[in-house]
């Protein structure tokens, strides 16, 4: 299996420094800063990138689990919400909420929810982030 990589470079002190992150594939690069991470400044931040990775991983895992059960989805769309909080010794990710809508014909709600839970548990990014509470809210759109 391939190894994936990304790079980050930070210049300056924490509060007034600046940085840039990029994917090893060259598909994306972007700026990040104290204000884009801990306030509402422009640019990205590590938590947003974790959210993108988790949303993508879960969508694929859910589609795979649904397909394996004989319910190939027309689509799966997921938003991951990564909650960053202030704690005594700094900051921490406290929770990740996966909110997904899937267009799947011929599946009952109970089976759909069971497969969503299995996809959450089996997604490699969920497994990597298992120290954090992860919730899933799955909506069947068909």
PESUL-V723362 format. One record per residue. RES is the residue in one letter. SS is DSSP state (a for helix, b for strand, c for the rest). NEAR is the number of other C-alpha atoms within 10 Angstrom. D_LAST is the distance of its C-alpha to the last C-alpha in whole Angstrom. Layout:
BEGIN
res:RES ss:SS near:NEAR d_last:D_LAST
res:RES ss:SS near:NEAR d_last:D_LAST
END
This chain:
BEGIN
res:X ss:c near:3 d_last:35
res:X ss:c near:4 d_last:36
res:X ss:c near:4 d_last:37
res:X ss:c near:8 d_last:35
res:X ss:c near:9 d_last:37
res:X ss:b near:12 d_last:37
res:X ss:b near:10 d_last:40
res:X ss:b near:14 d_last:41
res:X ss:b near:11 d_last:45
res:X ss:b near:14 d_last:46
res:X ss:b near:11 d_last:49
res:X ss:c near:9 d_last:51
res:X ss:c near:9 d_last:51
res:X ss:c near:11 d_last:47
res:X ss:c near:10 d_last:47
res:X ss:c near:10 d_last:49
res:X ss:c near:13 d_last:48
res:X ss:b near:17 d_last:45
res:X ss:b near:18 d_last:43
res:X ss:b near:17 d_last:41
res:X ss:b near:19 d_last:39
res:X ss:b near:16 d_last:37
res:X ss:b near:14 d_last:35
res:X ss:c near:12 d_last:38
res:X ss:c near:10 d_last:36
res:X ss:c near:8 d_last:37
res:X ss:c near:7 d_last:33
res:X ss:c near:10 d_last:34
res:X ss:b near:15 d_last:36
res:X ss:b near:13 d_last:37
res:X ss:b near:17 d_last:39
res:X ss:b near:21 d_last:39
res:X ss:b near:22 d_last:41
res:X ss:a near:19 d_last:42
res:X ss:a near:17 d_last:40
res:X ss:a near:17 d_last:37
res:X ss:a near:17 d_last:37
res:X ss:a near:14 d_last:38
res:X ss:c near:9 d_last:38
res:X ss:c near:10 d_last:36
res:X ss:c near:12 d_last:38
res:X ss:c near:13 d_last:37
res:X ss:c near:16 d_last:36
res:X ss:b near:20 d_last:34
res:X ss:c near:20 d_last:35
res:X ss:a near:13 d_last:34
res:X ss:a near:16 d_last:31
res:X ss:a near:17 d_last:29
res:X ss:a near:13 d_last:30
res:X ss:a near:17 d_last:29
res:X ss:a near:21 d_last:26
res:X ss:a near:17 d_last:25
res:X ss:a near:15 d_last:26
res:X ss:a near:27 d_last:24
res:X ss:a near:24 d_last:21
res:X ss:a near:18 d_last:21
res:X ss:a near:20 d_last:22
res:X ss:a near:29 d_last:19
res:X ss:a near:25 d_last:17
res:X ss:a near:17 d_last:19
res:X ss:a near:22 d_last:19
res:X ss:a near:26 d_last:16
res:X ss:a near:24 d_last:15
res:X ss:a near:17 d_last:18
res:X ss:a near:20 d_last:17
res:X ss:a near:22 d_last:14
res:X ss:a near:13 d_last:16
res:X ss:a near:11 d_last:19
res:X ss:c near:13 d_last:17
res:X ss:c near:11 d_last:16
res:X ss:c near:16 d_last:12
res:X ss:c near:17 d_last:12
res:X ss:c near:19 d_last:10
res:X ss:c near:11 d_last:10
res:X ss:b near:12 d_last:10
res:X ss:b near:21 d_last:12
res:X ss:b near:18 d_last:13
res:X ss:b near:24 d_last:16
res:X ss:b near:17 d_last:19
res:X ss:b near:22 d_last:22
res:X ss:b near:20 d_last:24
res:X ss:b near:21 d_last:27
res:X ss:b near:14 d_last:30
res:X ss:b near:15 d_last:33
res:X ss:b near:12 d_last:36
res:X ss:b near:11 d_last:40
res:X ss:b near:10 d_last:42
res:X ss:c near:6 d_last:45
res:X ss:c near:6 d_last:46
res:X ss:b near:7 d_last:44
res:X ss:b near:11 d_last:40
res:X ss:b near:13 d_last:37
res:X ss:b near:16 d_last:33
res:X ss:b near:15 d_last:32
res:X ss:b near:17 d_last:29
res:X ss:b near:22 d_last:26
res:X ss:b near:19 d_last:22
res:X ss:b near:21 d_last:19
res:X ss:b near:16 d_last:16
res:X ss:b near:21 d_last:13
res:X ss:b near:17 d_last:10
res:X ss:b near:22 d_last:8
res:X ss:b near:15 d_last:5
res:X ss:c near:20 d_last:6
res:X ss:c near:13 d_last:6
res:X ss:c near:10 d_last:8
res:X ss:c near:17 d_last:9
res:X ss:c near:10 d_last:10
res:X ss:a near:12 d_last:10
res:X ss:a near:9 d_last:14
res:X ss:a near:12 d_last:14
res:X ss:a near:21 d_last:11
res:X ss:a near:16 d_last:14
res:X ss:a near:11 d_last:17
res:X ss:a near:21 d_last:16
res:X ss:a near:25 d_last:15
res:X ss:a near:16 d_last:19
res:X ss:a near:15 d_last:20
res:X ss:a near:23 d_last:19
res:X ss:a near:22 d_last:21
res:X ss:a near:16 d_last:24
res:X ss:a near:16 d_last:24
res:X ss:c near:20 d_last:24
res:X ss:a near:15 d_last:27
res:X ss:a near:18 d_last:27
res:X ss:a near:21 d_last:26
res:X ss:a near:12 d_last:29
res:X ss:a near:10 d_last:31
res:X ss:c near:16 d_last:30
res:X ss:c near:11 d_last:31
res:X ss:c near:11 d_last:34
res:X ss:c near:15 d_last:31
res:X ss:b near:12 d_last:29
res:X ss:b near:18 d_last:25
res:X ss:b near:15 d_last:22
res:X ss:b near:18 d_last:18
res:X ss:b near:13 d_last:16
res:X ss:b near:21 d_last:12
res:X ss:b near:17 d_last:9
res:X ss:b near:16 d_last:6
res:X ss:c near:12 d_last:4
res:X ss:c near:12 d_last:0
END
